[in-house]
Amino acid sequence: MELALNLDPELEAKLRERAAKAGQAPEAYALAAVTEKLSRPASFDEILAPVRAASEASGIRAEEIDRALEDALAESRAGRQGRRG
């Protein structure tokens, strides 16, 4: 895929400077930067977006979700305590 970008002069200068320091052409440096950014794991907000959408669509209030999570955490802790003896 070919992609053309219109960079403001300040950003272009920064790209050229960093590419030169890395011994790369600006195009190669930009491609590496995009590749690195897209290879990172999703942010916490991105991961939770479908959960938040489902929660809003379900009509469950935040307090009910909090209570359910607190109950599940308490059960988990009680289970660990029981296994320890």
N, C-alpha and C positions, 0 to 999 in steps of 0.2 A: 504494500500500500504506500502510495506517495502522499505526503502531507506537507502543506505549506503553512508556515506560522508567521504572523506579523508581530514581531517583538518590539516593545518600546526601546528607545536607544539605550537606556540604562540597563535593561535586562540583556540586550544584545551584547553590550560591552562586557557584562559579567560573564556571559556564556563564552565569548571569545577569550577572555582572560583565563578562565578555568580550563578551557580546552587547550590553550597554549601551554599552561602549566603541566597538563597531563600529556602533552605531546600528541594531541589528537586534533583532527579537523573539527570545527564547531558542530558540523552535522553528525559526526560520529559520537561526539561527547553528548549531544542532545539525545541521540538515540539510546545511548547507555543510560542516561538519566531517566528517560521515560521507561525503559525496560526495568530498571531498578525499582522505580515507583510502583509499577504495575505488578511486580513480583512479590511485593510485601504482602503480608497477611492483611486481611480486612481490619478496619478499625473496630473498636468495641461498639460504637454507634451503628456502623454498617451491619455488624453481626446481629445486634438487637433490633434493628428496624423491623424485620418481619414479626418478631415477638410483640413489639409495641403495637404494630398494626393489628395483629390478631387480638390483642388485649382490648384495644379500643373498639374493634368490631364486635367483640363478645359482650360488651357492656359490663364486664366485671370491673368493680372499682379498685383503685390502687390499694386501698386498705385491705380488701379481701385477698389480693395477691400477696401483700406483705404478710398477712396472717398465715396464709398457706405456706409461704416460704419459711417463716419462723417455726411453724409446726413441723415441717419436714426437717429443718435443721435440728430441732430438739430431738426428734425421733432418731436421726442419724447419730447425734451425740450420745443418746441413751444406749443405742446399739453398740457403740464403741466402748462405753463404760462397762456394759455387760460382758463383752468379750475379754476385757482386761482382767476381769475377775474381781 
